[in-house]
Amino acid sequence: MVKFLETKGGKILHNMKTQWTLMLAPTKRVLQEYKILVVKMVNDNLGNVTTKNNYELLYDCDIILGLTCVLRMMEAM
């Protein structure tokens, strides 16, 4: 069979978690605690550049819709 397929006959690799599947739990958590997270960022410190950038990303409708769609796809994997 190996000669017929012209291959070296390597082992079949085990399924491994990819970076996308590793993001399932954090994505769920961000979406579950979205409101609390946004309010905390506003109350804490929007003067901080990192906090302000994260707040703007979380407040972007395209990103929130994208996260919800990606979450459904990741759950299906």
Backbone bond lengths (Angstrom), bond angles and torsions (degrees), N, CA, C in turn:
res aa  C-N    CA-C-N  psi(-1)  N-CA   C-N-CA  omega(-1)  CA-C   N-CA-C  phi
1 M - - - 1.451 - - 1.529 110.80 -
2 V 1.349 116.27 -40.22 1.459 120.44 -179.43 1.524 110.50 -63.61
3 K 1.338 117.31 -41.59 1.465 120.66 178.33 1.524 110.83 -65.65
4 F 1.332 116.71 -39.46 1.465 121.24 -179.06 1.527 111.25 -62.21
5 L 1.327 116.76 -41.07 1.461 121.19 -178.70 1.523 112.92 -85.69
6 E 1.332 117.14 -4.81 1.459 122.99 -179.85 1.525 111.25 53.96
7 T 1.301 116.24 53.90 1.456 122.20 179.15 1.516 108.83 -132.38
8 K 1.309 117.17 166.25 1.461 121.66 178.51 1.517 112.08 -83.35
9 G 1.307 117.49 -7.99 1.459 120.67 178.47 1.512 113.20 72.58
10 G 1.322 117.09 42.93 1.468 121.40 179.31 1.515 112.19 -66.64
11 K 1.329 115.19 164.34 1.468 120.96 179.52 1.528 110.84 -68.80
12 I 1.315 115.54 151.09 1.459 120.70 173.13 1.525 107.33 -76.96
13 L 1.323 115.97 130.14 1.461 120.20 -178.49 1.522 110.80 -77.18
14 H 1.313 115.86 149.34 1.466 121.67 176.32 1.526 109.56 -76.51
15 N 1.324 115.56 151.69 1.459 119.26 173.86 1.523 109.23 -63.45
16 M 1.306 115.67 134.21 1.463 120.46 178.72 1.513 108.23 -127.72
17 K 1.310 116.41 149.41 1.457 120.35 177.08 1.522 108.98 -68.80
18 T 1.316 115.62 132.84 1.456 119.88 176.11 1.517 108.47 -94.14
19 Q 1.300 116.00 173.87 1.457 119.73 179.04 1.519 111.43 -60.66
20 W 1.336 117.67 -34.57 1.462 120.25 -179.61 1.520 111.54 -65.43
21 T 1.327 117.48 -43.05 1.459 118.75 -178.46 1.523 111.07 -72.37
22 L 1.321 117.50 -25.10 1.458 119.97 176.14 1.529 111.60 -70.47
23 M 1.325 117.42 -18.80 1.460 121.60 -178.57 1.529 113.14 -87.11
24 L 1.331 117.41 -2.69 1.460 120.38 -177.24 1.526 112.20 -61.26
25 A 1.322 117.96 -52.63 1.474 121.09 -177.69 1.534 112.20 -62.55
26 P 1.347 119.78 -46.76 1.464 118.41 178.36 1.531 113.28 -63.67
27 T 1.331 117.09 -35.93 1.464 120.05 179.20 1.522 110.39 -65.73
28 K 1.330 116.93 -43.56 1.470 120.26 176.77 1.521 110.98 -58.61
29 R 1.324 116.02 -43.92 1.461 119.91 -176.55 1.521 111.60 -65.98
30 V 1.329 117.40 -42.83 1.469 120.38 178.47 1.521 110.04 -60.67
31 L 1.328 117.22 -43.71 1.464 119.76 -178.73 1.530 112.29 -70.09
32 Q 1.335 117.32 -34.52 1.462 120.31 178.60 1.525 111.57 -68.41
33 E 1.311 116.42 -36.36 1.469 120.82 -175.79 1.524 111.90 -110.04
34 Y 1.324 116.57 27.10 1.461 121.77 -174.70 1.525 113.14 -57.64
35 K 1.324 116.69 -52.46 1.470 120.12 -177.15 1.520 111.40 -60.65
36 I 1.314 116.29 -46.00 1.468 121.26 -179.81 1.525 110.34 -61.45
37 L 1.328 116.12 -41.61 1.461 121.35 -179.14 1.524 111.87 -63.37
38 V 1.323 117.47 -44.94 1.463 121.41 -179.94 1.529 110.65 -65.09
39 V 1.331 117.39 -45.16 1.470 120.73 179.54 1.518 110.83 -62.47
40 K 1.325 117.09 -41.49 1.463 120.96 179.14 1.527 110.93 -62.71
41 M 1.320 117.07 -41.08 1.468 119.76 178.90 1.516 111.35 -64.20
42 V 1.325 117.07 -40.23 1.467 120.63 179.15 1.523 109.95 -65.96
43 N 1.333 116.65 -44.96 1.462 120.44 -177.94 1.520 113.24 -71.19
44 D 1.318 117.08 -36.55 1.464 120.29 -176.24 1.518 112.22 -67.60
45 N 1.332 114.86 -69.63 1.450 115.52 -173.42 1.521 110.38 -171.61
46 L 1.313 116.58 96.47 1.458 119.11 173.94 1.524 110.89 -81.33
47 G 1.330 117.92 -8.61 1.453 121.32 176.17 1.518 112.03 -72.12
48 N 1.325 116.16 -23.33 1.459 121.17 177.75 1.528 108.23 -73.19
49 V 1.337 117.92 130.15 1.460 122.09 -174.96 1.532 111.63 -61.62
50 T 1.322 117.55 -43.63 1.465 121.01 -179.27 1.517 111.17 -64.14
51 T 1.327 116.88 -45.43 1.463 120.91 179.18 1.518 110.63 -62.71
52 K 1.326 116.34 -42.32 1.466 120.43 -179.51 1.526 110.52 -63.55
53 N 1.330 117.66 -43.36 1.468 120.93 179.08 1.528 111.10 -63.43
54 N 1.324 116.76 -43.96 1.464 120.53 178.85 1.522 111.43 -64.08
55 Y 1.325 116.22 -40.65 1.465 121.11 178.47 1.530 110.14 -61.29
56 E 1.320 116.15 -45.53 1.460 119.67 -179.34 1.527 111.26 -63.28
57 L 1.328 117.02 -37.22 1.463 120.38 176.95 1.525 111.13 -66.23
58 L 1.324 116.97 -42.84 1.465 120.45 -179.57 1.523 112.62 -70.87
59 Y 1.316 117.11 -24.05 1.456 121.35 -177.98 1.532 111.69 -88.34
60 D 1.322 117.14 -6.60 1.454 122.53 -178.99 1.534 109.85 -79.22
61 C 1.324 116.94 121.30 1.476 121.85 -177.10 1.532 111.90 -60.38
62 D 1.331 116.87 -39.14 1.466 119.59 -179.47 1.521 111.42 -62.05
63 I 1.316 116.80 -39.59 1.460 120.66 -179.04 1.529 110.77 -69.06
64 I 1.327 117.17 -42.53 1.471 120.18 179.38 1.530 110.47 -64.08
65 L 1.325 116.89 -44.50 1.468 119.69 177.56 1.521 110.83 -63.75
66 G 1.329 116.47 -39.69 1.460 120.70 177.37 1.515 112.07 -62.64
67 L 1.335 116.39 -43.00 1.470 120.20 179.19 1.523 111.20 -61.30
68 T 1.318 116.98 -42.61 1.463 119.36 -179.01 1.532 110.99 -66.87
69 C 1.327 116.96 -37.29 1.471 119.67 177.92 1.520 111.30 -69.72
70 V 1.333 116.38 -43.47 1.465 120.48 179.95 1.525 109.87 -64.62
71 L 1.326 117.14 -37.01 1.468 120.57 179.18 1.528 110.05 -59.64
72 R 1.310 117.46 -44.67 1.468 121.15 179.75 1.533 110.97 -62.41
73 M 1.332 116.14 -40.17 1.464 119.56 178.92 1.522 111.51 -67.48
74 M 1.334 116.81 -41.45 1.469 120.29 -179.39 1.525 111.01 -66.62
75 E 1.325 117.00 -37.02 1.460 120.44 178.62 1.538 110.57 -65.59
76 A 1.319 116.07 -30.75 1.464 119.82 -179.17 1.534 112.05 -75.93
77 M 1.320 117.40 -20.97 1.482 120.23 -178.45 1.492 112.57 -72.48
